[in-house]
């Protein structure tokens, strides 16, 4: 018994070791996936989008026959696995990166089918020749990392790999479509079959598990990548949607497009955009005619068509007033959009209205192979964002020499080759899924493929020779993993011998050991571009702006017209060559206008329309004196006081300085009038002085006559103070001098009137008025009245004297230099006092008008005061209603008119007698006339 136990203990380790080599017995072999593989010490895994697969009929009694599935090929995407293979080839040939280590790859097509994509993911966790995930039996590939195109329904794939702590990178993303009718719901990766146009499409049923997953995720980019992901092995190489939208914002701002429409991937992305981006767009005066998502278009299951949605979408896109439309989504969105617009446009019109499409990354225009041709003319002139790419040295030669005979391990090439060169293969060497006469387009060919066909002969839009943005990302992802692995090896052993030992030990490595090195990777790739991740695990990327130009034969050209660098300063974030852009033909190669209504021209301002977006407004003219120098001004601006608005109200013009000068006609005429009346007054004074002994001069106080004439002379001369550029002296003197001399004149008239009345009263028997008759009373009246007016003027000058000023408000185009009276109250006090004296003179003269004519000046004084009062009563409203230098002209005219009225009415009759009727200028004649 003891011997048996000893033998058992000795043999137990050997039995345990044998157990590890036991092959798992299972009836299920590896699924038939299209794939591209190359063996190596370490395997780089990838699940990428090469084609869309319509699943065959599913029954419960047999396995689906995937050989009968309809495929839709994407010709451009065949470059992606080639770029990955080229990168692996370069890494293996470079001893500086992974010496003594070979890197292999294993690429599966996700086919936009959840079951096959999940099976492909599980295959990475299975033995090489069996589909048996999660069992450590048989031989496993030494998997380093997984790179995948991911969708909402594929997001469990990163979670599955996270369980095994396998590093993962997402290079691009896809999305889903949802159709609802009644109680039935289904998810569509591409539009379902429609018999009316003869196109076949794939449909995938909905699942409750996906609904539960939707509630737990926050979506990033155009996909389902969580912003606060708890998956430490997850690294994003997809473009950030925030960067893309900010690039679009810069693009819209550059072209001054203010009125746009937007379609988002799904409702959650749309809500994110409304909350996060709409305020930023509004800050740049950009608003939206509509905001919609692709998931809002319903599939009519009963009619098995999208006709209703296609009519709605095509009308919303092609017939709306919006000229610029932004589409945010991925490849499946582009298929859906092209299909829906094809249906709607075909049903509604032959020449659709041109629009400018702005497409985010993933919505690039590509050539799809299936049994339907979708019109692309409405996409011509679109601007598409793409990942920045650079030409890779040797890559063009790599793809030019590729053909089925040297494409070992590549099962993708068969269908691609068959359709592009219209030939068929005679055997099944190209893979288990190969059918002799089945391909993407559904067509059959009779000519055999020789293998001598060249990829370089294909059109650029079918298979580009230039490196695309996604291919460039796959290329860089290989180098990222290689550099991380190199850093891992270097960190464990610094000596050459230690490094060789570590390389041998790495075959037993765990993938999670790459986490730290992947996050910290930073290097310059083969084209000297720096590659690194940010703190959130996102690859730092730049973007190209592509102009899509389509042709009637359904071919197209992609022209790089600009770049966008999210890391650059705001003013350098976007660079674009507008001259290189080909716009839709509708715009005749002029920049399209995207406005809700035409811009308000200069001289107008915007007025918001009630109940509409701020981009929609009316244009109203600016108020008088206000301008708007630019188009679409929200408010008008007032011109400075020394400027005025031009006729178009879009510029301010300096006002001209003006005043009543001696050089202008009005000033000249007033000056001549003042001087002429002054000369006339001097002549009259000379006449009266010459005939001072005659009875008519002696009558009614000769001294008062001289005083009145001198006062009138000064009145005429005072008018000259109002003409010319105002200065301190003229402003100080003009109103006070005018007030004083006019007061002297009016008080002299009043004294003469009172003298006439007293003389006739003194002639009455027993009258006591004789003692009042004499020169002393008249002089007292003149002096006292003048002193009172002088007191008023003295108070005025001492408290608030007039001063030179400018008036820029009263005249639109002129700045009037004037004298500011400083105190209007004092000015009108002076006028009022003169008016009071004039009214007193008029009243006394009116009552004395019936006295004998020989000694009676009362009638002439009455007429003169009537003229005087009429002039100054009309002066006040006229003065207040005029502006600028014409106010001064009104005052001068009033001075001259009133003074001339006194002069003519009082002195001309006497001059007539003195000069023309001297026989009447005798005492006897006057006494005789007085008796009558």
WOMO-V771501 format. One record per residue. N is the residue number from 0. RES is the residue in one letter. SS is DSSP state (H for helix, E for strand, C for the rest). OMEGA is omega in whole degrees, -180 to 180 (999 if undefined). NEAR is the number of other ideal C-beta (glycine too) atoms within 12 Angstrom. Layout:
BEGIN
<<N,RES,SS,OMEGA,NEAR> <N,RES,SS,OMEGA,NEAR>>
END
This chain:
BEGIN
<<0,X,C,180,7> <1,X,H,180,8> <2,X,H,180,9> <3,X,H,180,10> <4,X,H,180,11> <5,X,H,179,11> <6,X,H,179,13> <7,X,H,179,14> <8,X,H,179,14> <9,X,H,-177,12> <10,X,H,-175,14> <11,X,H,178,14> <12,X,H,180,12> <13,X,H,179,14> <14,X,H,179,15> <15,X,H,179,12> <16,X,H,180,11> <17,X,H,-178,12> <18,X,H,-179,14> <19,X,H,-177,17> <20,X,C,-179,14> <21,X,C,179,15> <22,X,C,179,18> <23,X,C,-180,25> <24,X,C,-180,12> <25,X,C,-179,17> <26,X,C,-174,9> <27,X,C,178,19> <28,X,E,180,19> <29,X,C,177,25> <30,X,C,180,31> <31,X,C,179,29> <32,X,C,166,37> <33,X,C,-175,42> <34,X,E,179,36> <35,X,E,-173,38> <36,X,E,174,33> <37,X,E,-178,32> <38,X,C,177,20> <39,X,C,177,30> <40,X,C,176,30> <41,X,E,-175,39> <42,X,E,173,35> <43,X,E,-178,51> <44,X,E,180,45> <45,X,E,172,51> <46,X,E,-171,51> <47,X,E,-176,49> <48,X,C,176,49> <49,X,C,-178,49> <50,X,E,173,47> <51,X,E,-173,42> <52,X,E,172,41> <53,X,E,-175,34> <54,X,C,177,28> <55,X,C,177,20> <56,X,C,-178,15> <57,X,C,176,19> <58,X,C,-176,10> <59,X,C,-176,7> <60,X,C,177,7> <61,X,C,180,9> <62,X,C,177,19> <63,X,C,177,22> <64,X,C,-177,15> <65,X,H,177,28> <66,X,H,-179,20> <67,X,H,-179,18> <68,X,C,177,32> <69,X,E,-179,36> <70,X,E,174,42> <71,X,E,-176,43> <72,X,E,175,41> <73,X,E,-169,45> <74,X,H,-177,36> <75,X,H,-175,40> <76,X,H,177,43> <77,X,H,177,46> <78,X,H,-177,43> <79,X,H,178,48> <80,X,H,178,47> <81,X,H,177,42> <82,X,H,178,47> <83,X,H,179,48> <84,X,H,179,41> <85,X,H,178,35> <86,X,H,178,42> <87,X,H,179,44> <88,X,H,180,30> <89,X,H,180,29> <90,X,H,-179,40> <91,X,H,-180,28> <92,X,H,-178,19> <93,X,C,-178,22> <94,X,C,-180,13> <95,X,C,-176,15> <96,X,C,-178,31> <97,X,C,179,35> <98,X,C,177,23> <99,X,C,176,20> <100,X,C,175,32> <101,X,C,179,28> <102,X,E,176,40> <103,X,E,178,32> <104,X,E,177,46> <105,X,E,-174,42> <106,X,E,175,44> <107,X,E,175,40> <108,X,E,179,45> <109,X,C,175,44> <110,X,C,-178,46> <111,X,C,180,47> <112,X,C,-173,42> <113,X,H,-176,34> <114,X,H,-179,27> <115,X,H,177,39> <116,X,H,177,41> <117,X,H,178,32> <118,X,H,177,31> <119,X,H,178,42> <120,X,H,180,41> <121,X,H,-179,32> <122,X,H,177,37> <123,X,C,-179,43> <124,X,C,-177,30> <125,X,C,173,32> <126,X,C,-174,27> <127,X,C,-171,25> <128,X,C,-179,19> <129,X,E,173,24> <130,X,C,-175,28> <131,X,C,-176,27> <132,X,C,173,28> <133,X,C,176,16> <134,X,C,179,19> <135,X,C,177,18> <136,X,C,-176,21> <137,X,C,-178,24> <138,X,C,179,18> <139,X,C,172,30> <140,X,C,-179,30> <141,X,C,-171,28> <142,X,E,178,37> <143,X,E,-173,49> <144,X,E,179,46> <145,X,E,172,48> <146,X,E,-172,53> <147,X,E,161,47> <148,X,E,-171,53> <149,X,E,173,50> <150,X,C,177,50> <151,X,C,-177,43> <152,X,C,178,38> <153,X,C,-175,46> <154,X,H,173,41> <155,X,H,180,28> <156,X,H,175,41> <157,X,H,179,42> <158,X,H,178,27> <159,X,H,-180,30> <160,X,H,179,39> <161,X,H,178,26> <162,X,H,-179,21> <163,X,C,177,29> <164,X,C,177,25> <165,X,C,178,41> <166,X,E,-176,44> <167,X,E,174,47> <168,X,E,176,47> <169,X,E,-177,48> <170,X,E,177,48> <171,X,E,-174,49> <172,X,E,178,46> <173,X,C,-178,49> <174,X,C,-177,49> <175,X,C,172,47> <176,X,E,179,45> <177,X,E,176,34> <178,X,E,-179,36> <179,X,E,171,20> <180,X,E,-176,21> <181,X,C,-179,12> <182,X,C,-176,8> <183,X,E,-179,17> <184,X,E,177,24> <185,X,E,-179,28> <186,X,E,-176,36> <187,X,E,175,40> <188,X,C,172,44> <189,X,C,-174,49> <190,X,C,-179,46> <191,X,C,-177,36> <192,X,C,174,26> <193,X,E,-175,31> <194,X,C,-173,15> <195,X,C,-180,19> <196,X,C,175,29> <197,X,C,-180,17> <198,X,E,178,34> <199,X,C,-177,27> <200,X,C,-176,41> <201,X,C,176,36> <202,X,C,-179,34> <203,X,E,-177,35> <204,X,E,178,25> <205,X,C,-180,25> <206,X,C,-179,20> <207,X,H,-179,12> <208,X,H,-179,19> <209,X,H,179,26> <210,X,H,178,17> <211,X,H,-179,12> <212,X,H,-178,24> <213,X,H,-175,25> <214,X,C,-173,12> <215,X,C,-170,20> <216,X,C,170,31> <217,X,C,-169,23> <218,X,C,180,39> <219,X,C,-178,34> <220,X,C,175,44> <221,X,C,-167,49> <222,X,C,-172,45> <223,X,C,-177,40> <224,X,C,-177,41> <225,X,C,180,28> <226,X,C,178,22> <227,X,C,-175,14> <228,X,C,176,27> <229,X,C,179,14> <230,X,C,-175,32> <231,X,C,-177,22> <232,X,C,-172,33> <233,X,E,179,39> <234,X,E,-173,42> <235,X,E,173,40> <236,X,C,177,46> <237,X,C,178,42> <238,X,C,178,44> <239,X,C,179,35> <240,X,H,178,40> <241,X,H,178,27> <242,X,H,-179,36> <243,X,H,-178,41> <244,X,H,177,38> <245,X,H,173,32> <246,X,H,177,43> <247,X,H,178,43> <248,X,H,178,36> <249,X,H,180,36> <250,X,H,178,40> <251,X,H,-180,38> <252,X,H,180,25> <253,X,H,-178,28> <254,X,H,180,33> <255,X,C,175,25> <256,X,C,-172,36> <257,X,C,-173,35> <258,X,E,-172,38> <259,X,E,171,43> <260,X,E,-177,35> <261,X,E,171,39> <262,X,E,-180,42> <263,X,E,-178,40> <264,X,C,-176,47> <265,X,C,-177,35> <266,X,H,-179,25> <267,X,H,176,29> <268,X,H,179,42> <269,X,H,178,30> <270,X,H,176,19> <271,X,H,-179,27> <272,X,H,-179,35> <273,X,H,-177,22> <274,X,H,-172,13> <275,X,H,-169,22> <276,X,C,-178,32> <277,X,H,176,25> <278,X,H,178,15> <279,X,H,178,21> <280,X,H,180,32> <281,X,H,178,17> <282,X,H,177,14> <283,X,C,176,26> <284,X,C,177,27> <285,X,C,178,36> <286,X,E,-167,31> <287,X,E,173,33> <288,X,E,176,31> <289,X,E,175,25> <290,X,E,-176,29> <291,X,E,178,33> <292,X,E,-180,32> <293,X,H,-178,41> <294,X,H,180,32> <295,X,H,-178,25> <296,X,C,-172,39> <297,X,C,177,30> <298,X,C,179,38> <299,X,E,-176,24> <300,X,C,-180,22> <301,X,C,179,13> <302,X,C,-180,19> <303,X,C,-179,22> <304,X,E,176,30> <305,X,C,-171,40> <306,X,H,-178,30> <307,X,H,179,24> <308,X,H,-179,37> <309,X,H,177,36> <310,X,H,180,25> <311,X,H,-177,26> <312,X,H,-178,39> <313,X,H,177,34> <314,X,H,-179,23> <315,X,H,-177,28> <316,X,H,-169,41> <317,X,H,-175,38> <318,X,C,179,23> <319,X,C,179,25> <320,X,C,-179,24> <321,X,C,-180,36> <322,X,C,-177,36> <323,X,E,-179,41> <324,X,E,178,46> <325,X,E,178,45> <326,X,E,-180,44> <327,X,C,-179,45> <328,X,C,-177,45> <329,X,C,-172,47> <330,X,H,-179,43> <331,X,H,174,45> <332,X,H,-178,40> <333,X,H,177,44> <334,X,H,-180,43> <335,X,H,-179,46> <336,X,H,180,45> <337,X,H,-180,48> <338,X,H,-178,45> <339,X,H,179,47> <340,X,H,177,43> <341,X,H,179,36> <342,X,H,-176,35> <343,X,H,-178,34> <344,X,H,179,33> <345,X,H,-178,29> <346,X,H,-171,25> <347,X,H,-170,24> <348,X,C,177,19> <349,X,C,-179,12> <350,X,C,-177,14> <351,X,C,180,28> <352,X,C,-177,27> <353,X,C,176,31> <354,X,C,174,40> <355,X,E,177,40> <356,X,E,170,45> <357,X,E,-173,42> <358,X,E,177,42> <359,X,C,-180,50> <360,X,C,-176,47> <361,X,C,178,44> <362,X,C,-178,43> <363,X,C,176,44> <364,X,C,-180,40> <365,X,C,178,43> <366,X,C,179,38> <367,X,E,-179,41> <368,X,E,170,35> <369,X,C,-167,36> <370,X,C,177,26> <371,X,C,177,30> <372,X,C,-180,21> <373,X,C,-178,38> <374,X,C,-179,31> <375,X,C,-175,33> <376,X,H,-179,36> <377,X,H,179,38> <378,X,H,-177,43> <379,X,C,-179,34> <380,X,C,-179,39> <381,X,C,174,43> <382,X,E,-174,51> <383,X,E,174,45> <384,X,E,179,49> <385,X,E,175,44> <386,X,E,180,43> <387,X,C,179,36> <388,X,C,175,35> <389,X,C,180,28> <390,X,C,-178,22> <391,X,C,-178,34> <392,X,C,178,16> <393,X,C,-176,20> <394,X,H,180,34> <395,X,H,177,22> <396,X,H,-179,17> <397,X,H,-177,29> <398,X,H,-180,35> <399,X,H,-178,19> <400,X,C,-176,19> <401,X,C,175,34> <402,X,C,-175,27> <403,X,H,-177,34> <404,X,H,-180,19> <405,X,H,-179,16> <406,X,C,-178,29> <407,X,C,179,18> <408,X,C,-176,25> <409,X,E,177,35> <410,X,C,178,33> <411,X,H,-169,44> <412,X,H,-174,42> <413,X,H,-178,43> <414,X,H,178,45> <415,X,H,-177,46> <416,X,H,-178,39> <417,X,H,-177,37> <418,X,H,-174,38> <419,X,H,-178,34> <420,X,H,173,30> <421,X,C,180,20> <422,X,C,178,28> <423,X,E,177,28> <424,X,C,-175,31> <425,X,C,180,20> <426,X,C,-177,14> <427,X,C,-178,17> <428,X,C,-171,20> <429,X,C,176,33> <430,X,C,-174,27> <431,X,C,179,18> <432,X,C,-176,30> <433,X,C,173,29> <434,X,C,-173,27> <435,X,C,-173,23> <436,X,C,177,23> <437,X,C,-177,27> <438,X,C,-177,36> <439,X,C,-174,39> <440,X,C,-178,29> <441,X,C,-180,26> <442,X,C,177,20> <443,X,C,-178,17> <444,X,C,-180,22> <445,X,C,-178,13> <446,X,C,179,15> <447,X,E,175,20> <448,X,C,-177,32> <449,X,C,-175,16> <450,X,C,179,22> <451,X,C,178,16> <452,X,C,-176,27> <453,X,C,177,18> <454,X,H,-178,32> <455,X,H,180,20> <456,X,H,-179,15> <457,X,C,177,27> <458,X,C,-177,21> <459,X,C,-178,24> <460,X,C,178,29> <461,X,C,178,31> <462,X,C,-176,37> <463,X,C,173,38> <464,X,C,175,28> <465,X,C,-177,27> <466,X,C,177,37> <467,X,C,-178,44> <468,X,H,-180,39> <469,X,H,177,47> <470,X,H,178,41> <471,X,H,177,41> <472,X,H,177,46> <473,X,H,178,47> <474,X,H,-180,47> <475,X,H,-179,45> <476,X,H,178,49> <477,X,H,180,50> <478,X,H,177,43> <479,X,H,-180,41> <480,X,H,-179,48> <481,X,H,179,45> <482,X,H,177,33> <483,X,H,178,41> <484,X,H,176,40> <485,X,H,178,34> <486,X,H,178,25> <487,X,H,179,34> <488,X,H,-178,34> <489,X,H,-178,23> <490,X,H,-177,19> <491,X,H,-179,22> <492,X,C,180,18> <493,X,C,-180,11> <494,X,C,-179,12> <495,X,H,180,14> <496,X,H,179,11> <497,X,H,180,16> <498,X,H,178,23> <499,X,H,178,17> <500,X,H,-179,16> <501,X,H,178,27> <502,X,H,178,27> <503,X,H,-179,18> <504,X,H,-176,17> <505,X,H,179,29> <506,X,H,176,21> <507,X,H,-176,14> <508,X,C,172,28> <509,X,C,-175,19> <510,X,H,-177,37> <511,X,H,-180,24> <512,X,H,179,26> <513,X,H,-173,38> <514,X,H,-174,27> <515,X,H,-176,17> <516,X,H,176,31> <517,X,H,-178,40> <518,X,H,-176,26> <519,X,C,-175,21> <520,X,C,177,36> <521,X,E,-177,21> <522,X,E,172,24> <523,X,E,-178,15> <524,X,C,-173,32> <525,X,C,177,29> <526,X,C,174,21> <527,X,C,175,11> <528,X,C,-178,26> <529,X,E,179,18> <530,X,E,178,34> <531,X,E,176,27> <532,X,E,173,31> <533,X,C,-175,21> <534,X,C,179,9> <535,X,C,-179,19> <536,X,C,178,33> <537,X,E,178,29> <538,X,E,178,40> <539,X,C,-172,29> <540,X,C,171,40> <541,X,E,-174,35> <542,X,E,173,41> <543,X,E,174,36> <544,X,E,-173,42> <545,X,E,173,42> <546,X,E,-178,36> <547,X,E,179,38> <548,X,E,-178,31> <549,X,E,-178,30> <550,X,C,-176,19> <551,X,C,-179,12> <552,X,C,178,15> <553,X,C,172,22> <554,X,C,-179,21> <555,X,E,-179,33> <556,X,E,179,27> <557,X,E,-178,35> <558,X,E,179,28> <559,X,E,-175,31> <560,X,E,-180,32> <561,X,E,179,31> <562,X,E,177,29> <563,X,E,-179,40> <564,X,E,-178,25> <565,X,C,-178,30> <566,X,C,-177,20> <567,X,C,174,19> <568,X,C,-175,10> <569,X,H,-178,16> <570,X,H,179,11> <571,X,H,-176,14> <572,X,C,-176,26> <573,X,E,171,33> <574,X,E,-175,23> <575,X,E,177,29> <576,X,C,-175,18> <577,X,H,-178,22> <578,X,H,-178,13> <579,X,H,-176,19> <580,X,C,173,31> <581,X,C,-178,31> <582,X,C,173,30> <583,X,C,-173,33> <584,X,H,-179,23> <585,X,H,-174,21> <586,X,H,176,22> <587,X,C,175,12> <588,X,C,170,17> <589,X,C,-177,17> <590,X,C,178,21> <591,X,C,177,35> <592,X,C,179,24> <593,X,C,-180,36> <594,X,C,177,31> <595,X,C,176,33> <596,X,C,-179,25> <597,X,C,179,20> <598,X,C,175,24> <599,X,C,-180,29> <600,X,C,176,22> <601,X,C,-176,26> <602,X,C,178,27> <603,X,E,174,31> <604,X,E,-179,30> <605,X,E,173,31> <606,X,E,-175,22> <607,X,E,174,21> <608,X,C,-177,16> <609,X,C,176,10> <610,X,C,-180,7> <611,X,C,-179,16> <612,X,C,-178,27> <613,X,C,177,26> <614,X,C,180,31> <615,X,C,-173,24> <616,X,E,172,28> <617,X,E,177,17> <618,X,E,178,26> <619,X,E,-175,22> <620,X,E,179,24> <621,X,C,176,32> <622,X,C,-180,18> <623,X,C,-179,17> <624,X,C,179,24> <625,X,E,-178,28> <626,X,E,165,32> <627,X,C,-173,33> <628,X,C,-177,24> <629,X,C,177,21> <630,X,C,175,21> <631,X,C,177,27> <632,X,C,180,28> <633,X,C,179,20> <634,X,C,174,20> <635,X,C,180,29> <636,X,E,-178,24> <637,X,E,177,19> <638,X,C,174,29> <639,X,C,-177,18> <640,X,C,-178,19> <641,X,C,178,20> <642,X,E,178,23> <643,X,E,-178,28> <644,X,E,177,30> <645,X,C,-175,24> <646,X,C,178,15> <647,X,C,180,17> <648,X,C,177,30> <649,X,C,178,26> <650,X,C,177,21> <651,X,E,-179,26> <652,X,E,178,21> <653,X,E,178,18> <654,X,C,176,28> <655,X,E,178,20> <656,X,E,-176,21> <657,X,E,174,29> <658,X,C,-179,35> <659,X,C,-174,39> <660,X,C,179,23> <661,X,C,-175,20> <662,X,C,-176,14> <663,X,C,-175,19> <664,X,H,-179,13> <665,X,H,178,25> <666,X,H,180,27> <667,X,H,-178,18> <668,X,H,178,20> <669,X,H,178,35> <670,X,H,179,29> <671,X,H,-180,21> <672,X,H,-179,27> <673,X,H,-179,35> <674,X,H,-179,22> <675,X,H,179,21> <676,X,H,177,37> <677,X,H,178,30> <678,X,H,179,18> <679,X,H,179,26> <680,X,H,178,37> <681,X,H,179,22> <682,X,H,178,21> <683,X,H,178,36> <684,X,H,179,29> <685,X,H,179,19> <686,X,H,-178,28> <687,X,H,177,34> <688,X,H,-180,20> <689,X,H,-178,15> <690,X,C,-174,24> <691,X,C,-179,21> <692,X,C,-180,16> <693,X,C,-176,28> <694,X,H,-176,26> <695,X,H,178,35> <696,X,H,-179,29> <697,X,H,-177,23> <698,X,C,175,34> <699,X,C,170,40> <700,X,C,-179,32> <701,X,H,-179,26> <702,X,H,177,26> <703,X,H,178,40> <704,X,H,178,40> <705,X,H,179,30> <706,X,H,-180,34> <707,X,H,180,46> <708,X,H,179,41> <709,X,H,178,27> <710,X,H,179,39> <711,X,H,176,43> <712,X,H,178,33> <713,X,H,177,34> <714,X,H,178,41> <715,X,H,-179,40> <716,X,H,180,32> <717,X,H,178,36> <718,X,H,-179,43> <719,X,H,177,31> <720,X,H,-177,34> <721,X,H,-178,41> <722,X,C,-179,36> <723,X,C,-178,29> <724,X,C,-179,25> <725,X,C,173,33> <726,X,C,-175,19> <727,X,H,-177,16> <728,X,H,-178,18> <729,X,H,179,29> <730,X,H,-179,29> <731,X,H,-172,25> <732,X,H,-164,26> <733,X,H,-176,40> <734,X,H,-179,42> <735,X,H,178,36> <736,X,H,177,31> <737,X,H,-179,41> <738,X,H,-178,45> <739,X,H,-176,34> <740,X,H,177,40> <741,X,H,177,44> <742,X,H,177,43> <743,X,H,-178,41> <744,X,H,-177,47> <745,X,H,179,48> <746,X,H,175,39> <747,X,H,178,43> <748,X,H,179,56> <749,X,H,180,42> <750,X,H,179,42> <751,X,H,-178,48> <752,X,H,180,44> <753,X,H,179,38> <754,X,H,179,44> <755,X,H,-178,40> <756,X,H,-178,36> <757,X,H,180,31> <758,X,H,-179,32> <759,X,H,177,28> <760,X,H,-179,22> <761,X,H,-180,21> <762,X,C,179,18> <763,X,C,-179,13> <764,X,C,177,9> <765,X,C,-178,9> <766,X,C,178,16> <767,X,C,-175,12> <768,X,H,-177,20> <769,X,H,-178,17> <770,X,H,179,12> <771,X,H,-179,20> <772,X,C,-180,23> <773,X,C,-177,21> <774,X,H,-175,23> <775,X,H,180,19> <776,X,H,-180,27> <777,X,H,179,35> <778,X,H,179,22> <779,X,H,180,20> <780,X,H,-178,35> <781,X,H,-176,36> <782,X,H,-177,22> <783,X,H,179,21> <784,X,H,-179,36> <785,X,H,180,32> <786,X,H,179,19> <787,X,H,177,25> <788,X,H,177,37> <789,X,H,177,24> <790,X,H,178,22> <791,X,H,-180,31> <792,X,H,180,35> <793,X,H,176,18> <794,X,H,-180,20> <795,X,H,-176,30> <796,X,H,-178,28> <797,X,H,-178,15> <798,X,H,-179,15> <799,X,H,-176,18> <800,X,C,175,26> <801,X,C,-178,35> <802,X,E,178,23> <803,X,E,-177,24> <804,X,E,176,21> <805,X,E,-180,26> <806,X,E,-180,28> <807,X,C,-174,27> <808,X,C,-171,21> <809,X,C,-179,24> <810,X,C,-175,27> <811,X,C,-172,25> <812,X,C,-174,25> <813,X,E,168,28> <814,X,E,-174,26> <815,X,E,173,34> <816,X,E,-174,29> <817,X,E,173,40> <818,X,E,178,37> <819,X,E,-178,24> <820,X,C,176,33> <821,X,C,180,23> <822,X,C,179,23> <823,X,H,-179,19> <824,X,H,-180,16> <825,X,H,179,28> <826,X,H,-179,31> <827,X,H,172,22> <828,X,H,177,26> <829,X,H,180,38> <830,X,H,-178,36> <831,X,H,179,22> <832,X,H,176,31> <833,X,H,178,44> <834,X,H,178,30> <835,X,H,178,24> <836,X,H,-180,38> <837,X,H,179,40> <838,X,H,178,25> <839,X,H,179,27> <840,X,H,-179,46> <841,X,H,-178,34> <842,X,H,-179,23> <843,X,H,-179,29> <844,X,H,-179,40> <845,X,H,-179,23> <846,X,H,-179,21> <847,X,C,-174,32> <848,X,C,-176,25> <849,X,C,176,15> <850,X,C,-178,28> <851,X,C,-173,23> <852,X,H,-172,25> <853,X,H,179,27> <854,X,H,-168,30> <855,X,C,170,28> <856,X,C,-173,43> <857,X,H,180,35> <858,X,H,-179,25> <859,X,H,178,34> <860,X,H,178,44> <861,X,H,179,33> <862,X,H,-178,26> <863,X,H,179,41> <864,X,H,176,41> <865,X,H,176,27> <866,X,H,-178,29> <867,X,H,-178,42> <868,X,H,179,34> <869,X,H,-180,22> <870,X,H,-174,32> <871,X,H,174,39> <872,X,H,177,23> <873,X,H,-180,19> <874,X,H,-172,31> <875,X,H,179,23> <876,X,H,180,12> <877,X,H,180,20> <878,X,H,-178,27> <879,X,H,-177,17> <880,X,H,179,14> <881,X,C,-177,23> <882,X,C,174,23> <883,X,C,-177,29> <884,X,H,-179,35> <885,X,H,172,29> <886,X,H,178,29> <887,X,H,-180,41> <888,X,H,178,36> <889,X,H,-180,30> <890,X,H,178,38> <891,X,H,180,39> <892,X,H,179,31> <893,X,H,178,38> <894,X,H,-178,45> <895,X,H,-177,40> <896,X,H,-179,32> <897,X,H,179,43> <898,X,H,178,45> <899,X,H,177,32> <900,X,H,177,35> <901,X,H,-176,50> <902,X,H,-175,40> <903,X,H,-175,26> <904,X,H,-176,32> <905,X,H,-168,42> <906,X,H,-179,39> <907,X,H,178,24> <908,X,H,179,26> <909,X,H,177,34> <910,X,H,179,32> <911,X,H,-180,18> <912,X,H,-177,28> <913,X,H,-173,30> <914,X,H,-172,22> <915,X,H,180,14> <916,X,C,-179,16> <917,X,H,-180,16> <918,X,H,179,14> <919,X,H,-176,23> <920,X,C,179,30> <921,X,C,-176,21> <922,X,H,-179,18> <923,X,H,-179,14> <924,X,H,-180,21> <925,X,H,179,26> <926,X,H,179,15> <927,X,H,-179,15> <928,X,H,180,21> <929,X,H,-180,20> <930,X,H,180,12> <931,X,C,999,10>>
END
